[in-house]
Amino acid sequence: MTEEKRISPIGTAAIMCLFLVSMGFTVVTPAMATLGAHYAGKDVTWISTLPTLFTVIATALAGSVMGKKVKYRTLAIAAGVLYLIGGCAPALFDNYAGMLVCRAILGFGLGLMAPLGNALIVGNYKGQKQASLLGYGTLFMNGGGIILQMLGGALAEMNWQLVFWGHAFGLIGLVMAFFLPEPDAPAAVPEAASAGKKEKMGKAVWLIAILFIVFNILNYPIMLNISTLFEIRNAGGATVAATGLSLYTVAGCVAGLIFGTLFKFAKRWCIALGYILCGLGALCIYVGQNAAIMTLGLILIGFGFSTVMPAFFAWVGVVTPASTVAGAISICMAVMNLGGFVSSFWLKLLTAIFGENILSGIMIEIVVFLIIGVIFLIYSPFKEKKQA
């Protein structure tokens, strides 16, 4: 691609709306303690983690067909419909098994949606503009997360079933999906075909995918257990936990807003900075005995993660040809969401070894994130060149 395709303002807004509603499964996060009390004896962690398994399946499917067999717009519309059905339906009945079925439908819808925004940005923009839009995507993702988590916390205080009506926010994404711009096919594809060659995805994509899954396996339990931890330490209930989680996403918004500038002046340090901040944030949550210190930890993790995530996608753009970018991003998104599902088993393993899974999980997260941060202080992924 020699020129960036001109996209109308409403087209750009439609892309940003994909990010805005992409954190739909987090509506229930501040309500986990409430749901646990209602479904006593049930493993309510599945309510939060099961959608991620189906997100993985749908993301892999989306990566294989988007822009090839199915239009981006069509996938986004289908995703929006599934999002609304699976997200809101549990508000209409009280059945644990039925709720899990609905959560699976929600996860599938989110999975179809997950790779679309980043693929549209990386495939249509280059350099500084690409970095800025990836940052803005993270900004909108976290902005939507703020709204969804505050809705979840407030609704949980009234009634556990009302929590699921928070997914109606996804209607914005469904409406705006009709205005999504279809990207041009990468110029490299016909050239490769005429030469009898097929461009291969850069091997570094698999390293990025591994880093994504490790991040989510280690960090997802904090998000899942934070409301419980607030209660154990007498630091507040669901509303206070929701406020802390919302500040996590506010910090992510700030990181997304300034990512383009940060990447311009210090791109080789972005990943290291993000991991170190996440490690320090987890440390604050580990030692904090009040809402202020624990919320500070959430803020640091939010800023760190929203620095690491767009940096990873910029890294994808560096190490793989344009014709394989959509597939590479789908792999990364699928594996990242797989980390959320695997985290349930990670929590069970921690319980078997340590007798609990909250503080032990946080301590391991601290150590691993700080080690990875130090590694990226030494190694710069942005020295690599895109394959020909």
N, C-alpha and C positions, 0 to 999 in steps of 0.2 A: 504494500500500500504506500503510494508515494504522497498522497494528500489525505488530510483528515476530512471525513465526510461532514458536511454542514448539517447540524441537527437543530431543529426548531426549538424555541424555548419550551413549548409544551412537551416535545419529545424528551428533552433533558429532564424536565420535571417528572415525566413518566418513569424514566430510569431511576431517578432518586426515590420515587415511591416504592420501587422494588425493595430498596434498602429500608425504607421507612417502616414497612410492615413485616420485615424479615425475622424479627425476634418474637414472633407470635407465641411460641411455646413458653416464653418467660412470664406470661400472664399469671401462671399458677405458682411461680417461684416464691413470692412473698406469702403465699397462702398454704405452704406445705404443712406447717404446724396445724393449721385449721383443718386441712384435709385429713391429716393423720389422726386427729381427734375424732373426726366423723367416721372414718373407716378404720376404727381400732382393730388391730390384728391383721390388717392388710399391709402389704409392702407398698406404701404410697409413692416411693421413689420412682416406681414404674410410670406413674402419671406424668412425671417430668422427663424421664429418660427414654421411654418407649417411642415417642415421636422421632427421636434422633435416629433410631434404627431404620425406620421407613423413609426418613429424610435421606439417608445414605443410598438406599435403593433407588429412590426417585431422582436423586442428583446424578447418579451413574447413568440412568436412563436419559435424563435431560442432556447430559454431555454427549451422548451418542447420536442424538437426533436433532438437537437445536441448530437451526440455521442450515440444516442439510435436508432432513425429511419433514421437519415440522418448523414452522415459523416461530421466532421468538415471541411474537405477540400471542399466537395461539397457545403456546406453553404457559405464558403468564396468565391468560384468562382461565385456563383449566386449573392452574395452581390456585388462583383466587377463589374459584368456586369450591374446591376441596377444602381450602383454608377455612372458609366461612362455615361449611357444613360440619366438618370435624371439630372445629373450635367451639362453636356455639351449642351444638346439640346436647352435650352433657348438662346444660342448664335446664333441660326439659324432663330429665328423669333422674332417679337415684339408684344406679346399678353400677357396681365397680367394674364388672366385665364389659358391660356396654360402654362405659367410659373409656376403657382401654382401646376398644375398637375405634371409637371416635378420635382418640389421640393418635392412633395409627393413621387415620385418614388425614388428620391435620398435618402429621409429619410428612406424608407423601406430598401433600400440596406445597409445604415449605421446601421440600426437596426439589420439586420441579422449578421452584422460584429461585432457589439458592444461587446457582451459577450465572443467572441471566445478567444481573447488573454489572458485575465485574467483567464478564466476557464482553459485554457491549462497550465498556470503557476501554479495556485493554486492546480490543480489536479495532477501535475507531480513533484512538488518540495516542500520541507519542510524548515522550520526554516529560517536561514540566507540567504540561496540561494534563497528561495522563495521571501523574502523581497527585495533582491538585484534585482531580475528579475522584480518584480512589479515596483520597482523604475526605472529600465531601460525602462520598458514599458511606464511609464509616460514621461521619457526623449524623447523617440521616438515620442510619441503622440504630445508633445510640439514642437519637432523639425519639424515635419510635419506641425504643425500649423504655425510656423514661415514662412515656404516656401509658404503655402497657403495664409496667410494674406498679405505677401509682394506682391505676385502675384496679389491678389485681389486689393490692393491699387494702384499698378502701372498700372494695366489694366484699373481700373476705371478712372484714369487720362486721358486715351486715348479715351475710348469708353465704355459705360455701358455694351454693349453686350459682349465685349471681356472678361469681368470679369468671365463669366461662362466657358470659356476655361480653367481656372485655375483648374477645376475639372479633367482635363486630367491627372493630377498628380496621380490620383487613378489607372492608368494603372499599376503602380509599384505593388500595392497590388494584382491586378488581376493576374499578371504573377507569383508572388511569392506564391500565394495561391496553385498552383499546387505542391509545395514542402512542404506544411504543414504536420507535423507528426501527426498521429492519436494516441491519448492517450490510454493507457490501461484502461479497465473498472475497477472501484474501487473494491478492494477485498471484501469490506464490503457488496456489493450488493448480491452476491450469498449466503453469510453466513446469511444475514437477510432473504433472500427468503427461505432458507432451514429451518429456525426456524419459518417460518410463520409470520415474523414481517417485517414491513416496517419502515425504519428509517425516523424520522421526522426532518424537518428543524428547526434549532434553532430559538427561538422566537426573539432573539436579531437582527436577520436579518431584521425584520420589523422596528426596531428602526433605524438601519443603513439606510434603504431605506427612512425613513421619513427625516433623516438628509440630505440625498442626495437631495431630492426634495425641501426641504426648502432652501438649499444652492443655487440650480439653479434658483429657483423662485426669490430670492433676488439678486443674482449676475448677472444673464443673462441680465437684463436691462442695467447694466453698459456697458457690452460688446456691446449691441445693440445700445446704445445711445452715445457711446464715441466719434464717429466722429462728431455728432451733437454738443456735448458739447465743443469739440475743436473749432468748428466754432463759436459758440455763444460767447466764450471767446476770440476770435481772436487769438487762439493758433495754428492755422494751418489748412490745408485742409485734404483731404483723405489720402495723402501720409504721412503726419505727424501723423495722427491717426493710420495708418497702422504701422508706426515705433513704436509708443507706444504700440500697441497690440503685435507687434513682440517681444518687450522687455518683455512684459508680459509672452510670451511663452519661451523666453530665460531664464527668471527666473524659469519657470517651468522645463526647461531642467536641470538647475543646481540642483533644488530640487530633480528631479528624479535621477540624477547622484549620489548624496550623500545620498539618502534616506536609502539605505541598511546600511550604516555606522551609520547614525542618528538613525535608528530603533534599531540597535544593542546596542547602548549605552544609548538611552533615549526613548525607545519605548512608555512608558506610557505617555510621554509628547508630542508626535508627533501631536496628534489631537488638543490639546490645543494650541500648538505653531502655527499650521496652521491657526486656526480660529482667533487667536489674530493678526497675521500678515495680514490676510484678512480684519479684522476690521480697523486696522491702515491704510491699503492701501486705503480703501474706504474713510477714513477720509481725506487723502491727496487729493483725487480726489474732495471731497466735498469743501475743503477750497482753493485748488490750483487755481490760476488765470493765470497760464502759462503752457507751454508744459512740462517743467522740473518737476514741482511738480506733475502734473497729471500723467506723465509717471512714476515717482517714485511710485505713488499709484498703478499703473498697475503692476509694478514689484513686489511690496509686495503681491498683491493679487495672482499673478501668482505663486510665491514661496509658498505662503500659501496653495493655492488650490492643488498644486502638491505634497504637504506634506500630506494633509488630504486624498486625493483620494487613494493612495496606502495603507495608514494606515487603511482606511475603509475596503479595500479588504483583508488585513492581518487579520483584526478583523473578517471578514466573515469566514476565515479559522479557526479561534479559536472557534467560537461558533456553527458551524454546522458540521455534519458528512461528510466524504469525498464523500459519494454517493449522497449528496444533494448540493454540492458546486456549480456545474454548474447551477442548477436551482436558487440557492440563488444569484449568481452573475448576472444572467439574470434579476431577480426581481429588484436588485439594479440599474442595468444599465437602465432598462425600466423606473423605477420611476424617476431616475435622468434626463432622457430625457423628461419625462412628465413635469418636472419642467420648462424646456425651453419653452414648449408649453403653460403651465398655466401662464407663465410670461406675455404673451400678455394681459390676462385678469387682471392680477395684475396691469399692467400699466394703464388699463382703470379704474380700481377701484381707483388708486391713483389720476388720473385726475379728477374723479368725486368728490373726497373728498378734494383735495388740489388745484385743478385747474391746476396742472402740474404733471409730473410723473418722472422727472429726479432727482432733488435735494431731493425731499421727499423720493423717493425710496432709494437713497444713504444713507440718514440719518437713515432710518429704518434698512438698512443692517448693518451699523456701530454698532448700539445698539444690534441687535440680535446676530451678530457674536462675539462681545466682551463678551456678557453674556454666550454664548455657550462655548467660550474659557475658561472662569473662571470655568464653571461647570466641564470641562474635566481636569482642574488643580487639582480638588478635586477627581474626579472619574477616575479610570484607567480601561478601558475595557479589557485590556490584562491579567487581573487576572482570567478571566473566563476560564473554561476548556472545551475542546471539548467534546461533548456528546459521549457516548459509542454506 
